[in-house]
């Protein structure tokens, strides 16, 4: 006779058997169904990227049955995807008040604290998670990321190394430690090469390990193997992504038509006195945006916001309210001065935690497309548009693993197309908003550093502070891929670095020539 222990089945949350009534946004009436069915439906919506609807449904479910653990976890995921980190922190605190040892919720809370810039509290939360599960690699990896962003590189490396030992097929830790492991030895390289060749390693993890190996060979000075691994990682990653390149390029080229100079001259409605004014820093990745934010946020009157998503959330709220279902930028002429003002007010409300100083920065890279939106919604805002010489800029992108967010970075010709479309837009904003935007060339910043910093502070109406020349001493946490670079003084080491790989980068180079970006 089989024992009960041997025949046990996975436990099912009894609360999921209860009936709930849900209503879908934009549809009238309620639908009654078991909570499990509603959760499966919400999960499918999440797989389709419809996270705002997921959040609405989860909140409906939790109002009726607060004990639905799966609904809480799905709500947390939705809030991360929607960029509502303050909402995520509030929700995790609410759940942990009754379930203080829930590991998944502690990990989400750590994410919220980290993305809100509260790194000390994030470290406390992740240490609590590790006391509950000392060998949890997700927690160890998060701890390493937090420490790395805080500038504690030695402890960060220890966390990543422990992840690798515990889970040698997981590519996250390999990539996260790759710019810290400068003295990698031959045995370590052999081990990584063996791991990346194992059939059991997923394609996503293989891509990450290829990029990590590229960094290792860069430190060893083996440019041939460095590029080989970048190319393998990029090809693998590009094949995993659903990306419609032609549509993306067309969207960028359509922006001047919809955010016309006539629209941009619209008189804004009177605004209330703001507690703090935003400084938007934008441009393609690897164009110097993190460096510029590090310089500016060294000033005593500026708080660093890093890569905020508040503008997108503030805009989406107005579009939902007006029932406008069009992609950016097609809806630009559907909004009134009152709508633009509401977006600006929403934005100020969503960034309130950054208002401890007169200015704060917003370094969302994609905002280079949204300068018209920023101008209409935040007339008082200052904007800095960073640009860099094409081959250095695009080589910086191609050599970098960006996860799923910047899908054009894994193909040389798609990178060239994106650069050219961004350059066209750069030139349009120069003509349409000449006094609103500081157009900063990376090479000028590097070659004439002090004069450029002084001009930048003057544009921002900030008094001169000598500390801004010593940005590398800025103790703030840095979340981007430049976290290690901006802790070093200005140098020219990355100018013309692409020339080491001139032959391998011919597809990119020739495409830029054809597009008129290189003579």
C-alpha positions in Angstrom: 0.0 0.0 0.0 1.5 3.3 -1.1 2.1 5.8 1.7 0.1 9.1 1.8 3.4 10.9 1.7 4.4 9.3 -1.5 1.2 10.0 -3.3 0.8 13.6 -2.2 -0.2 16.1 -4.8 0.8 19.8 -5.1 -1.4 21.9 -2.8 -4.0 24.1 -4.5 -4.9 27.5 -3.0 -8.4 26.9 -1.7 -9.2 30.5 -2.2 -8.9 30.1 -5.9 -11.9 27.9 -6.0 -14.1 30.7 -4.8 -16.2 32.7 -7.3 -15.4 36.3 -8.2 -17.1 39.0 -10.3 -14.7 40.9 -12.7 -15.3 43.7 -15.1 -13.0 44.5 -18.0 -12.0 48.1 -18.7 -14.1 49.5 -21.6 -16.7 46.8 -21.2 -20.0 47.0 -19.3 -21.2 44.3 -16.9 -19.6 41.8 -14.6 -18.4 38.3 -15.3 -18.7 35.7 -12.6 -16.2 32.9 -12.6 -13.9 30.9 -10.2 -10.9 33.0 -9.0 -8.5 30.5 -10.6 -10.0 31.1 -14.1 -9.8 34.9 -13.6 -6.2 34.5 -12.6 -5.4 32.4 -15.6 -7.1 35.1 -17.8 -5.0 37.8 -16.1 -1.8 35.8 -16.6 -2.6 35.5 -20.3 -3.2 39.2 -20.6 0.3 39.7 -19.0 1.8 37.4 -21.6 0.3 39.7 -24.2 1.8 42.7 -22.6 -1.5 44.2 -21.3 -0.2 45.0 -17.9 -2.5 48.0 -17.1 -5.5 45.6 -17.5 -3.7 43.0 -15.4 -3.3 45.5 -12.6 -7.0 46.5 -12.7 -8.1 42.8 -12.6 -5.8 41.8 -9.8 -7.0 44.7 -7.7 -10.6 43.6 -8.3 -9.8 40.1 -7.3 -8.0 41.2 -4.1 -10.9 43.4 -3.1 -13.1 40.4 -3.1 -10.6 37.8 -1.8 -7.5 39.4 -0.1 -5.9 36.0 0.5 -5.2 35.3 -3.2 -1.5 34.9 -3.1 -1.2 34.4 -6.9 -3.1 37.7 -7.5 -0.7 39.6 -5.2 2.3 38.2 -7.1 0.8 39.0 -10.5 -0.1 42.5 -9.3 3.5 43.0 -8.2 4.7 41.9 -11.7 2.2 44.2 -13.4 3.3 47.2 -11.3 7.0 46.5 -12.3 6.1 46.3 -15.9 4.0 49.5 -15.7 6.9 51.3 -14.0 4.8 52.1 -10.9 7.5 51.5 -8.4 5.8 53.6 -5.6 2.7 51.6 -6.1 4.7 48.4 -6.0 6.3 49.4 -2.7 3.0 50.2 -1.2 1.5 46.9 -2.4 4.4 44.8 -1.1 4.3 46.5 2.3 0.6 45.7 2.5 1.1 42.0 1.8 4.1 41.7 4.0 2.2 43.1 6.9 0.4 39.7 7.1 2.9 37.5 5.4 6.3 38.9 6.5 8.3 35.8 5.4 6.9 35.6 1.8 10.2 35.3 -0.2 8.7 36.3 -3.6 7.2 39.5 -2.1 10.5 40.4 -0.4 12.2 40.1 -3.8 9.6 42.4 -5.4 9.9 44.9 -2.5 13.7 44.9 -3.0 13.1 45.7 -6.7 10.8 48.6 -5.8 13.2 50.1 -3.3 16.1 49.8 -5.7 14.3 51.4 -8.6 13.1 54.2 -6.3 16.8 54.8 -5.5 16.4 53.7 -1.9 19.4 51.3 -2.0 20.1 51.1 1.7 16.6 49.9 2.4 16.8 47.6 -0.7 19.9 46.0 0.9 18.0 45.5 4.2 15.1 43.9 2.3 17.3 41.5 0.3 19.3 40.5 3.4 16.1 39.6 5.1 15.2 37.4 2.0 18.6 35.8 2.2 18.2 35.0 5.9 15.1 33.0 4.8 16.8 31.4 1.8 20.6 31.7 1.9 21.1 29.9 -1.3 18.4 31.7 -3.4 20.3 32.8 -6.5 17.7 35.4 -7.4 18.2 37.1 -4.1 22.0 36.8 -4.3 22.0 38.3 -7.8 19.8 41.2 -6.7 22.1 41.8 -3.8 25.1 41.9 -6.2 23.3 44.4 -8.4 22.4 46.7 -5.5 26.0 46.7 -4.2 27.4 47.3 -7.7 25.1 50.3 -8.2 26.2 51.6 -4.8 29.8 51.4 -5.9 30.7 48.5 -3.6 32.3 46.4 -6.3 34.2 43.9 -4.1 31.1 42.7 -2.2 29.1 42.8 -5.4 31.6 40.4 -7.1 31.4 38.1 -4.1 27.6 37.8 -4.5 27.8 37.2 -8.3 30.5 34.6 -7.8 28.4 32.7 -5.3 25.5 32.8 -7.8 27.8 31.2 -10.4 28.8 28.5 -8.0 25.3 27.7 -7.0 23.8 27.9 -10.5 26.5 27.6 -13.1 24.0 27.6 -16.0 22.4 30.9 -15.1 23.7 33.7 -17.4 22.5 36.7 -15.2 25.4 36.5 -12.7 28.0 35.9 -15.4 26.9 39.1 -17.2 26.4 41.2 -14.1 29.9 40.4 -12.9 31.6 40.7 -16.3 32.9 44.3 -15.9 34.1 43.6 -12.4 36.2 40.5 -13.1 39.2 42.2 -14.7 41.8 39.6 -13.6 40.0 36.5 -15.0 42.2 33.5 -15.2 42.5 30.8 -17.9 40.7 28.2 -15.8 37.7 30.5 -15.3 37.6 31.2 -19.1 37.7 27.5 -19.9 34.9 27.0 -17.4 32.7 29.7 -19.1 33.5 28.4 -22.6 32.4 24.9 -21.4 29.2 26.3 -19.9 28.2 28.2 -23.0 28.5 25.1 -25.1 26.3 22.9 -22.9 22.9 21.9 -24.5 21.2 22.4 -21.2 21.9 26.2 -21.1 18.9 28.2 -22.4 19.3 30.4 -25.4 18.8 33.6 -23.3 21.5 32.5 -20.8 23.8 31.6 -23.7 23.5 35.1 -25.0 24.3 36.6 -21.6 27.4 34.3 -21.2 28.6 35.2 -24.7 28.6 38.9 -23.8 30.3 38.0 -20.5 33.0 36.1 -22.3 33.5 39.1 -24.7 34.2 41.3 -21.6 36.7 38.7 -20.3 38.6 38.5 -23.6 38.6 42.3 -23.8 40.4 42.5 -20.4 42.9 39.9 -21.8 43.4 42.0 -25.0 42.1 39.3 -27.3 40.0 41.4 -29.7 39.3 38.5 -32.1 37.7 36.4 -29.5 36.0 39.4 -27.9 34.3 40.3 -31.1 33.4 36.7 -31.9 31.5 36.3 -28.7 29.7 39.6 -29.1 28.7 38.6 -32.6 27.4 35.2 -31.4 25.6 36.7 -28.5 24.0 39.4 -30.6 22.9 36.9 -33.3 21.4 34.6 -30.7 19.6 37.4 -28.8 18.2 39.0 -32.0 16.7 35.6 -33.0 14.9 35.5 -29.7 13.2 38.9 -30.0 10.0 39.9 -31.8 11.0 43.2 -33.3 9.5 45.1 -36.3 12.4 47.3 -37.3 10.7 49.1 -40.2 7.8 50.1 -38.0 10.2 51.4 -35.3 12.1 53.6 -37.9 8.9 54.9 -39.4 7.6 55.9 -36.0 10.7 58.0 -35.4 10.4 59.6 -38.9 6.7 60.4 -38.3 7.3 62.4 -35.2 8.0 65.8 -36.9 4.7 65.5 -38.9 2.6 65.0 -35.7 4.6 67.2 -33.4 4.7 70.0 -36.0 6.3 73.4 -35.3 2.7 74.8 -35.3 1.7 72.5 -32.5 4.8 73.2 -30.6 3.9 76.9 -30.6 0.7 76.2 -28.7 0.3 78.5 -25.7 0.3 76.5 -22.5 -2.3 77.0 -19.8 -1.1 78.7 -16.6 0.7 76.3 -14.3 0.9 76.1 -10.5 4.3 76.9 -9.0 6.2 73.7 -9.1 8.2 72.4 -6.1 10.9 71.1 -8.4 11.7 71.3 -12.1 12.7 68.4 -14.3 15.9 68.2 -16.4 15.4 65.6 -19.1 18.6 64.0 -20.4 18.1 61.9 -23.5 19.8 60.4 -26.6 20.7 57.0 -27.9 22.3 54.5 -25.4 26.0 54.9 -25.0 25.9 58.6 -26.2 27.0 60.0 -22.8 23.7 60.4 -21.0 24.8 58.7 -17.8 27.9 60.7 -17.7 25.9 63.9 -18.1 23.5 62.9 -15.4 26.4 62.1 -13.1 27.9 65.5 -13.7 24.7 67.4 -13.1 23.5 65.4 -10.1 26.8 66.3 -8.4 25.4 69.8 -8.0 23.8 70.5 -4.7 20.5 71.7 -6.3 19.9 68.6 -8.3 18.6 65.1 -7.4 19.3 62.2 -9.8 16.1 60.4 -11.0 17.9 58.0 -13.4 15.7 56.2 -16.0 12.2 57.3 -15.0 9.0 56.0 -16.7 6.8 58.7 -15.1 6.3 60.6 -18.4 5.0 57.5 -20.2 2.7 56.6 -17.3 1.4 60.2 -17.0 0.7 60.3 -20.7 -1.0 56.8 -20.8 -3.3 57.9 -18.0 -4.6 60.8 -20.1 -5.0 58.7 -23.2 -7.0 56.1 -21.3 -9.2 58.8 -19.8 -9.9 60.2 -23.3 -10.3 56.6 -24.7 -7.6 57.3 -27.3 -6.2 54.0 -28.7 -3.5 55.1 -31.1 0.2 54.5 -31.0 2.7 57.3 -30.4 3.0 59.8 -32.1 -0.4 59.6 -33.9 -2.4 61.0 -31.1 -0.5 64.3 -30.7 -3.1 66.5 -32.3 -6.0 64.8 -30.4 -4.9 66.5 -27.2 -5.9 70.0 -26.0 -3.9 72.4 -23.9 -5.8 71.2 -20.8 -4.7 67.6 -21.7 -1.0 68.6 -21.9 -1.3 70.4 -18.6 -2.8 67.2 -17.0 0.1 65.2 -18.3 2.5 67.6 -16.8 0.6 67.6 -13.5 0.5 63.8 -13.4 4.2 63.7 -14.1 5.0 66.1 -11.2 2.8 64.0 -8.9 4.5 60.7 -10.0 8.0 62.2 -9.4 7.2 63.8 -6.0 9.8 61.7 -4.1 12.5 63.5 -6.2 11.4 67.0 -5.2 13.8 67.5 -2.3 15.9 69.9 -4.3 14.9 72.6 -6.9 15.8 70.3 -9.8 15.7 66.6 -10.6 16.9 64.6 -13.6 15.0 62.2 -15.8 17.3 60.1 -18.0 14.9 57.9 -19.9 16.7 57.3 -23.2 13.6 57.0 -25.3 12.7 60.6 -24.4 14.7 61.8 -27.4 11.5 61.0 -29.4 9.3 62.8 -26.9 10.8 66.3 -26.8 7.6 67.7 -28.3 5.6 66.0 -25.6 8.0 67.2 -22.9 7.8 70.8 -24.2 4.0 70.9 -24.3 3.4 69.0 -20.9 6.3 70.6 -19.0 7.0 74.0 -20.4 9.4 74.9 -17.6 11.5 71.7 -18.1 15.1 71.8 -19.4 16.2 69.3 -22.0 19.6 67.9 -22.9 20.0 65.9 -26.0 23.2 63.9 -26.2 24.8 62.8 -29.4 28.0 60.9 -30.2 30.0 60.2 -33.3 28.2 57.3 -35.1 30.7 54.5 -35.1 31.8 55.0 -31.5 28.2 55.3 -30.4 27.0 52.2 -32.3 30.0 50.1 -31.4 29.2 51.0 -27.7 25.7 49.7 -28.3 26.6 46.6 -30.2 29.1 45.4 -27.6 26.5 45.8 -24.8 23.9 43.3 -23.6 20.6 45.3 -23.1 18.2 42.5 -22.3 14.9 43.0 -24.2 14.5 46.8 -24.0 16.6 48.0 -27.0 15.9 45.5 -29.7 17.7 47.3 -32.5 21.1 46.9 -30.7 21.7 43.3 -31.8 22.1 43.9 -35.5 24.7 46.2 -37.1 22.5 47.5 -40.0 19.5 48.1 -37.7 21.8 50.1 -35.4 22.9 52.2 -38.3 19.2 52.8 -39.4 18.3 53.8 -35.8 21.2 56.3 -35.6 20.2 57.9 -38.9 16.6 58.3 -37.8 17.7 59.7 -34.4 20.0 62.2 -36.3 17.1 63.4 -38.4 15.1 63.9 -35.3 18.0 65.7 -33.6 18.2 68.1 -36.5 14.4 68.7 -36.4 14.4 69.5 -32.7 17.3 71.9 -33.3 15.1 73.9 -35.7 11.8 73.5 -33.8 13.0 74.0 -30.2 16.3 75.9 -30.5 16.1 77.6 -27.1 14.5 74.7 -25.2 17.2 72.1 -25.7 21.0 71.9 -25.0 22.4 69.8 -27.8 25.5 68.2 -26.4 28.2 66.5 -28.5 30.0 63.8 -26.5 33.4 64.5 -28.2 33.1 68.2 -27.2 32.4 67.3 -23.6 35.5 65.0 -23.5 37.9 67.4 -25.3 36.7 70.7 -23.7 35.4 69.4 -20.4 35.4 72.4 -18.1 34.0 74.8 -20.6 31.2 72.4 -21.6 30.2 71.8 -18.0 30.1 75.5 -17.4 27.9 76.1 -20.5 25.7 73.2 -19.4 25.2 74.6 -15.9 24.5 78.1 -17.3 21.8 76.6 -19.6 20.2 74.9 -16.6 20.2 78.2 -14.6 22.4 76.5 -12.0 25.2 78.4 -10.2 28.7 77.2 -10.8 29.9 74.5 -8.4 33.5 73.1 -8.6 32.2 69.7 -7.5 30.6 69.1 -10.9 34.1 68.7 -12.4 34.7 65.8 -10.0 31.5 63.8 -10.9 33.4 60.5 -10.2 33.2 61.2 -6.5 29.4 61.4 -6.6 28.3 58.7 -4.2 24.8 58.3 -5.7 23.8 54.7 -6.8 23.9 54.4 -10.6 21.5 51.9 -12.2 22.6 51.8 -15.8 25.2 49.8 -17.7 27.6 52.7 -17.2 27.7 52.2 -13.4 31.4 51.3 -13.3 32.5 53.8 -16.0 31.1 56.9 -14.4 33.1 56.3 -11.2 36.3 57.2 -13.1 37.6 60.6 -14.3 37.1 61.8 -17.9 39.3 60.0 -20.3 39.5 59.5 -24.1 39.9 55.7 -23.9 36.6 55.0 -25.7 37.1 57.6 -28.5 37.7 55.8 -31.8 37.7 52.5 -30.0 35.6 51.0 -32.8 38.7 51.2 -35.1 40.1 48.0 -33.5 37.2 46.2 -35.1 37.0 48.2 -38.4 36.9 45.1 -40.5 34.2 43.3 -38.5 32.0 46.4 -38.3 31.9 47.0 -42.1 28.1 46.2 -42.3 27.4 49.0 -39.9 30.0 51.3 -41.5 28.8 50.8 -45.0 25.2 51.3 -44.0 26.0 54.6 -42.3 27.8 55.8 -45.5 24.7 54.8 -47.6 22.5 56.7 -45.2 24.7 59.9 -45.4 25.8 59.8 -41.7 29.5 59.1 -42.7 31.2 60.8 -45.6 
